[in-house]
Amino acid sequence: MTSPNPKPDAFPLAIIGDGYAAAVLLIHLAKHGFDLNQVVVIGKGQLGLGAAYGTEHPDFRLNVRDDLMIIDDDNPEDFVHWASQLDDPNAEDPEGGGKFYQRRDFARYVRHMLAKHDIETFITHIKARANRIARGHNGNWIISLDHGQKVTARAAVLATGNPTPNADHLICENAPADRIHRTPWDGKSIATIAPDDHVLLVGGGLTALDACLAFYHAKHKGKLTLVTPRGLLPPRQRDWTKDSIPDFPEPLTASQFVRHMRQHLPIAPPDTSVWQSAFEGLRAVLPDAWSRLSPFCRKRLITRLGWLWSLLRYRAAPQAMAAIQDMINCNQMEIISDRVISIGKGAPLTVALAQHGSVACDIAYLASGPGHDTLIQTMINDGIALSPFGKDTQNRFGVAVGDDYALLGADGNTAQTLWAIGPPTIACLGDVVGVSSIARQAASLAQQLCPTMTREKAKS
Ligand SMILES: Cc1cc2nc3c(=O)[nH]c(=O)nc-3n(C[C@H](O)[C@H](O)[C@H](O)COP(=O)(O)OP(=O)(O)OC[C@H]3O[C@@H](n4cnc5c(N)ncnc54)[C@H](O)[C@@H]3O)c2cc1C
């Protein structure tokens, strides 16, 4: 690696987003000896933290055991070794599911890796949000930032992650804003809730479960009502080992995809080791199968079975499930199978449900999942990116990319100098949400970028 140099007018590489995917890409670029003076990172946060690891809440734990938090396949045990120095007796699942550390500790590990490669000395980090990307002359990318500045880059990587939750459409004008908790991912607002308040949690995914564990440890006395469309919570993580599962058949349709899943999943509850071992075996052969499905079949599967996939795929840390079970057993917590349709003024809040009338409560805690990525929407509208399922669908499915992570433009051709990694690629590349699968994408993109950038440097 070279020493910090004056920064170029047009950066050879811009990374849009400053979370985990950006950090792990930089770590892999550094490993390949990439000149990091050439890189600008755009994002308002601290590099590496993002939505998942930007929390300081001690009850917000990883939902994956320690040996699966792999950022480099050449050194798969690294996090396990690093984490062994932590003093966190509650990390261990007493039922043998493994160690589930605090997310803020994983953030420290990522920051340690960034420091090890001295990455922040070399890169330029612009603390802003990108709100448009346009093609300039010479094929450069002109990235407009929310504070008015423009950044020019010869190549760019979209690493914008999961869009921030947004359930504003549920909130009536007269609703008391201070009783509605809208930013669940950092967990900061939980400490401001009075111990006797009746809290209604909107959503039953891992974000809601994080909050439940926090309430439990805070010895919250008030009632907790959790409203989720099918009344089901994610299964608890068990001690699984990946089964060896044959590849999906060829050619592949949506119904054959489902049949293959059914055929290889045992008749056992999803919160058992045997079921989870088979499911993880299927996940290992899924990326190849997913890329072989037509966009029509992918869309059919996501729209019809996406909810079930999310439920089974995002399994809960054992600590959260044990706390919830305890609170249900002592009638402090109830789960309502329904959909929240509005939140308005009441006593002090009234939450209207689609089927079960309304619930009066003190606090609404919104944990209803990721919102929409406005940058991606603008890129699709401008023809810079293609929606994976056609123009008429919403941007929550990310962008269309090829197997090499290069974005497809409105004309269906691959942009040679614009890539995406992480959650924005899931519609095309399958289940790319967890730490290790994003790290694999980052490693592979870094390998691609190194020769490209060397050629670019020689040209300039
Ligand atoms: C609450 C939560 C918990 C999770 N827990 C786990 C776990 O335990 N284990 C696991 O393997 N995975 C977990 N995940 C999955 C998670 O998707 C990945 O682990 C990883 O954090 C995703 O990294 P990312 O960089 O793509 O997104 P992020 O880390 O969220 O980073 C994206 C960053 O880009 C910024 N950004 C977005 N748009 C723009 C823009 N237009 N301009 C500039 N900046 C922008 C965002 O503000 C954010 O800081 C969790 C996800 C969430 C949301």
The ligand as an SDF file (V2000), in Angstrom:
LIG
                    3D

 53 58  0  0  0  0  0  0  0  0999 V2000
  -30.8640   -4.8410   12.2060 C   0  0  0  0  0  0  0  0  0  0  0  0
  -30.0590   -5.8230   11.4050 C   0  0  0  0  0  0  0  0  0  0  0  0
  -29.3690   -6.8600   12.0250 C   0  0  0  0  0  0  0  0  0  0  0  0
  -28.6160   -7.7700   11.2850 C   0  0  0  0  0  0  0  0  0  0  0  0
  -27.9420   -8.7640   11.9230 N   0  0  0  0  0  0  0  0  0  0  0  0
  -27.1590   -9.6100   11.2120 C   0  0  0  0  0  0  0  0  0  0  0  0
  -26.4010  -10.6500   11.8600 C   0  0  0  0  0  0  0  0  0  0  0  0
  -26.4670  -10.8180   13.0650 O   0  0  0  0  0  0  0  0  0  0  0  0
  -25.6180  -11.4570   11.0920 N   0  0  0  0  0  0  0  0  0  0  0  0
  -25.5540  -11.3130    9.7320 C   0  0  0  0  0  0  0  0  0  0  0  0
  -24.8240  -12.0660    9.0760 O   0  0  0  0  0  0  0  0  0  0  0  0
  -26.2630  -10.3550    9.1040 N   0  0  0  0  0  0  0  0  0  0  0  0
  -27.0620   -9.5130    9.8030 C   0  0  0  0  0  0  0  0  0  0  0  0
  -27.7840   -8.5480    9.1630 N   0  0  0  0  0  0  0  0  0  0  0  0
  -27.7420   -8.5040    7.7130 C   0  0  0  0  0  0  0  0  0  0  0  0
  -27.0040   -7.2960    7.1410 C   0  0  0  0  0  0  0  0  0  0  0  0
  -27.6770   -7.0130    5.9250 O   0  0  0  0  0  0  0  0  0  0  0  0
  -25.5770   -7.5310    6.7960 C   0  0  0  0  0  0  0  0  0  0  0  0
  -24.9040   -8.1830    7.8300 O   0  0  0  0  0  0  0  0  0  0  0  0
  -24.7800   -6.2410    6.5090 C   0  0  0  0  0  0  0  0  0  0  0  0
  -24.8210   -5.3910    7.6230 O   0  0  0  0  0  0  0  0  0  0  0  0
  -25.2400   -5.4750    5.2970 C   0  0  0  0  0  0  0  0  0  0  0  0
  -24.2020   -4.5730    4.9700 O   0  0  0  0  0  0  0  0  0  0  0  0
  -24.4150   -3.3830    3.9450 P   0  0  0  0  0  0  0  0  0  0  0  0
  -23.1790   -2.5880    3.9170 O   0  0  0  0  0  0  0  0  0  0  0  0
  -24.9510   -3.9200    2.6750 O   0  0  0  0  0  0  0  0  0  0  0  0
  -25.5570   -2.5130    4.6050 O   0  0  0  0  0  0  0  0  0  0  0  0
  -25.3450   -1.5060    5.8220 P   0  0  0  0  0  0  0  0  0  0  0  0
  -24.3180   -2.0440    6.7500 O   0  0  0  0  0  0  0  0  0  0  0  0
  -26.6600   -1.1440    6.3450 O   0  0  0  0  0  0  0  0  0  0  0  0
  -24.6520   -0.2470    5.1380 O   0  0  0  0  0  0  0  0  0  0  0  0
  -25.2350    0.5570    4.1810 C   0  0  0  0  0  0  0  0  0  0  0  0
  -24.8380    1.9630    4.5280 C   0  0  0  0  0  0  0  0  0  0  0  0
  -25.0150    2.7820    3.3980 O   0  0  0  0  0  0  0  0  0  0  0  0
  -25.6440    3.9780    3.7880 C   0  0  0  0  0  0  0  0  0  0  0  0
  -26.3930    4.4680    2.6300 N   0  0  0  0  0  0  0  0  0  0  0  0
  -27.5510    3.9930    2.1300 C   0  0  0  0  0  0  0  0  0  0  0  0
  -27.9190    4.7130    1.0540 N   0  0  0  0  0  0  0  0  0  0  0  0
  -26.9540    5.6530    0.8770 C   0  0  0  0  0  0  0  0  0  0  0  0
  -26.7670    6.7010   -0.0630 C   0  0  0  0  0  0  0  0  0  0  0  0
  -27.6640    6.9310   -1.0350 N   0  0  0  0  0  0  0  0  0  0  0  0
  -25.6670    7.4860    0.0520 N   0  0  0  0  0  0  0  0  0  0  0  0
  -24.7660    7.2520    1.0260 C   0  0  0  0  0  0  0  0  0  0  0  0
  -24.8980    6.2910    1.9500 N   0  0  0  0  0  0  0  0  0  0  0  0
  -25.9760    5.4930    1.8690 C   0  0  0  0  0  0  0  0  0  0  0  0
  -26.5440    3.5950    4.9430 C   0  0  0  0  0  0  0  0  0  0  0  0
  -26.8500    4.7060    5.7370 O   0  0  0  0  0  0  0  0  0  0  0  0
  -25.6780    2.5660    5.6480 C   0  0  0  0  0  0  0  0  0  0  0  0
  -24.8440    3.1800    6.5850 O   0  0  0  0  0  0  0  0  0  0  0  0
  -28.5600   -7.6500    9.8800 C   0  0  0  0  0  0  0  0  0  0  0  0
  -29.2640   -6.6090    9.2510 C   0  0  0  0  0  0  0  0  0  0  0  0
  -30.0030   -5.7020   10.0040 C   0  0  0  0  0  0  0  0  0  0  0  0
  -30.7310   -4.6010    9.2980 C   0  0  0  0  0  0  0  0  0  0  0  0
  1  2  1  0
  2  3  1  0
  2 52  2  0
  3  4  2  0
  4  5  1  0
  4 50  1  0
  5  6  2  0
  6  7  1  0
  6 13  1  0
  7  8  2  0
  7  9  1  0
  9 10  1  0
 10 11  2  0
 10 12  1  0
 12 13  2  0
 13 14  1  0
 14 15  1  0
 14 50  1  0
 15 16  1  0
 16 17  1  0
 16 18  1  0
 18 19  1  0
 18 20  1  0
 20 21  1  0
 20 22  1  0
 22 23  1  0
 23 24  1  0
 24 25  2  0
 24 26  1  0
 24 27  1  0
 27 28  1  0
 28 29  2  0
 28 30  1  0
 28 31  1  0
 31 32  1  0
 32 33  1  0
 33 34  1  0
 33 48  1  0
 34 35  1  0
 35 36  1  0
 35 46  1  0
 36 37  1  0
 36 45  1  0
 37 38  2  0
 38 39  1  0
 39 40  1  0
 39 45  2  0
 40 41  1  0
 40 42  2  0
 42 43  1  0
 43 44  2  0
 44 45  1  0
 46 47  1  0
 46 48  1  0
 48 49  1  0
 50 51  2  0
 51 52  1  0
 52 53  1  0
M  END
$$$$
